[in-house]
Amino acid sequence: MDSTRVTEQPTSYERPEPGVTPADARGALLPASTPTHGPGMTSSSTPPSASASGPAGGPAAEHSQPGAGQDAEPDAHRPRPTPEGIPHQPAGESGTPGAPGAPGERDHRPDAPAGPASDGPAQTPPSQDRSARLPDGLERRTGQVTSPGRPTPMRRDGDRLRFVGAATRRIARGIDLEEIVMGLCRATVPTFADTILVYLREPLPVGDERPTGPLVLRLRRSDRIPVARDTENGFVPAVPPEPSALDSVGAERCTVRPGSALAEVLRGVRPVFTDAPAARAALPELLGEQGGSAVPDGQRAILAPLRGRRRVIGAALFLRGPERTAFEADDLLVAAQLATHSALGIDKAVLYGREAYIADELQRTMLPENLPRCTGVRLASRYLPAAETARVGGDWYDAIPLPGSRVALVVGDVMGHSMTSAAIMGQLRTTAQTLAGLDLPPQEVLHHLDEQAQRLGADRMATCLYAVYDPVAHRITIANAGHPPPILLPLGGRAEVLRVPAGAPIGVGGVDFEAVELEAPAGATLLLYTDGLVESRLRDVWTGIDQLRDKLAATAQLTGPDHPPPLEALCDEVLDMLGPGDRDDDIALLAARFDGIAPSDVAYWFLEPEDAAPGRARRLARKALSRWGLEELTDSVELLVSEVVTNAVRYATRPVTLRLLRTDVLRCEVGDDVPQLPRLRQARATDEGGRGLYLVNRLARRWGATRLSTGKVVWFELNHGG
């Protein structure tokens, strides 16, 4: 009767594979177990009955192994291997499972046939019985007792190679500092050590930076075996074990003194056993006096310096408890590999973190940190990068206060989302701010942006939408350069896509841009956005625009026809329309709520440039303040208006404009046809003039001067209790 051949499939190439030959592709470096032969048998003549039946002629056991005779002991229990490492190997009198030639070993290769049975006990050659145990439970090489259920040391070169390979792969998976340090700890405990302490330099040097100050090491992470696992039954006991001496090891930070024992060990770079005199003297400096005395004696601790590309950046301390077999000389090589891979990974993680920080700072500084508070309009914005690993891009938005309480709203998109795109975006945004300060019409701003993009390079292209909102006239003027059209959400109405001529993108050159002027009723919301919000691999741009319009309309219905939705909540709702995998590009979003300024809160006059103009300006301002119930501001306003108008009529050749605006503050604007801007200066005691702007600077809440295409405007603001 033929026996059923039972094989065991390997679950991972990272786990030990007993019996693999040196030529095997899986990389084991140990010789396979050589089956022993009984008397009269050779390696080339194996009776068929020996492989098909046991000694008694019955069917062979399912797990019969080479050299397993009639008197052989049954297989010792083999616990499940620890992921990413070497399996815990409980000690047993019959041998260590998994060692070559030991009872209880079986071939993991699926094509391995059942081995021949022998009539007597197996005669394993001494060269192959590297992990055999003495009958009293002592380990043959060290003579130390190992308790069942505790991890035993790696006994073969193949075990160490597989462990180092799995551990370095786990460390290399980390992309930031915490992941790499955690990978080192998780790969080490409990397979290689019972406790690990990782100290890193503080602060960590970046790249070619030369560290300044003393070498300070701070405990970054420590891992220990929290409880003793029952490896036979696979559960954790409910009652934790007694506290170990290893629990008290570790100080929070230490300063490495030049010429000290710890400095010499770190300078040596190679891992050392702590029973060496130099290392033993370095432990109190690293761990403190109490921690240094708690480290077990003998070769139960390894101190491994962590050296990056150019300098030592830390140290790792591997510890084993007294109930576990001590480290061996080959374990120093394992510790060296772990320390080297971890240090290089930490070095790269620090460099990556610095690059990510630079990218974030670059993007942050190129976008407005805070939107300005403009008269008659409320603003909200959002910016989302294309991916967390590429946090810079070419999308931008801006809100620029203009003379006459107007505000310029800008949104643009440079092709790509790289550092180059971000740099070009920064230049175009700066150019747009400069052009807005000249109070140019929107189409002229786009024309000059187009020229600037051509100067930056032939392939520097971008889309841009530039709009100017006038809260007094309740009008908005928009010019477009190849950008998705804005959406207007009126109060109590239906969201509509504004019909704005698309125009050509910036950088094409030789094209004209057209501006349109539209109504901007109070309570309406204007949404400017980039194409990353409405276009993706799952939908085209016009489908996305329709979905965005429907989303705005549905959000507006939640607050009713008489109340516009809050801006911040509206922006969040808009971004919620993006599903998983529905983002391929950066997203810039700018929302503007038009409050406007009521005509009853505006007073406007023309003054001839004559000597009587300042007196007339004072009388007009007094009447307006009386009509608004702001008599408490009369003295301050009369004084400041007189000073500003006097300075204007001194050089103007055309009528001077005077305008008062009552919003949350009182704003006064004086315009003339002279382009030179006034400058604040300190008048001397003998000067007859030059104190007007000094008074404005001392009494006004804010003040400023803006150049126009036809002259300038000088303005100031005062707080009022109304």
Number of C-alpha atoms within 10 A of each C-alpha: 9 11 15 12 14 15 17 12 11 14 9 11 12 20 19 23 22 23 23 22 16 13 11 10 8 13 15 22 16 18 14 17 23 15 19 23 20 16 9 7 12 11 9 6 9 16 11 9 16 17 21 21 19 21 15 9 11 13 16 24 16 12 18 25 26 25 26 28 19 14 11 17 13 12 18 17 14 17 17 12 16 13 13 23 25 26 21 20 23 21 23 21 15 19 24 27 24 20 25 26 33 26 25 24 24 27 24 17 15 11 10 14 13 23 20 25 29 25 18 17 16 21 12 16 12 9 8 17 17 17 20 25 21 15 12 9 18 18 21 15 12 10 12 14 16 20 16 14 17 19 24 24 21 23 15 16 13 18 23 21 19 22 25 24 17 20 25 23 15 18 24 18 12 19 16 17 19 13 18 24 22 19 20 25 24 19 25 24 19 22 20 25 27 20 23 29 21 25 27 23 21 18 13 16 19 16 14 9 9 10 14 8 6 11 18 18 23 19 21 18 18 17 19 18 14 12 14 15 16 14 20 13 9 10 10 12 11 7 8 11 10 8 10 11 14 20 14 15 21 25 20 13 19 18 16 19 14 11 9 13 21 23 16 16 20 23 14 13 19 18 25 23 23 25 17 12 10 16 21 20 17 23 23 21 21 25 22 18 13 14 19 20 16 19 24 18 14 13 18 22 24 24 28 28 29 28 23 21 13 13 17 19 25 25 25 25 24 23 26 23 18 15 13 18 22 22 21 15 11 13 18 18 15 18 23 20 18 22 27 21 21 26 25 19 24 28 24 19 20 19 16 16 16 14 12 17 13 13 20 15 14 18 23 13 11 20 18 14 8 10 15 14 13 16 24 22 21 17 19 18 22 16 17 19 21 19 14 9 9 15 21 28 29 28 34 29 26 21 24 18 19 20 21 20 20 20 24 23 23 23 22 29 30 25 20 18 20 16 17 16 20 25 18 21 26 21 16 25 21 13 17 22 19 13 18 22 18 19 21 14 18 24 22 18 21 26 19 16 23 27 15 19 23 17 11 14 11 11 11 20 21 27 25 27 28 27 23 24 27 23 25 19 15 18 17 20 19 25 26 28 29 18 26 22 22 23 21 23 22 22 19 17 14 15 23 17 17 13 11 20 17 17 18 20 22 29 24 16 16 9 13 13 18 17 18 15 14 15 12 23 18 19 20 20 27 22 21 25 28 27 24 23 24 24 19 17 10 12 11 12 17 12 12 20 20 14 15 20 21 15 18 23 18 14 18 24 16 11 13 12 13 12 13 21 21 13 18 13 11 20 19 12 15 17 16 10 15 15 8 6 9 16 20 16 23 24 23 23 24 23 23 21 25 24 19 24 21 16 12 10 15 15 16 14 14 15 19 16 21 14 12 12 19 23 14 15 20 19 11 16 23 18 14 20 19 13 12 12 12 17 15 12 17 16 11 14 25 18 16 21 24 19 18 22 27 20 18 26 24 11 13 18 14 14 18 21 20 24 17 21 24 23 17 13 15 20 24 24 24 24 28 26 21 18 15 12 14 14 11 14 11 10 13 10 7 6 8 8 9 15 16 19 19 15 15 24 16 10 17 17 14 14 18 16 18 20 21 20 12 13 16 23 24 21 25 22 21 17 14 14 9 11
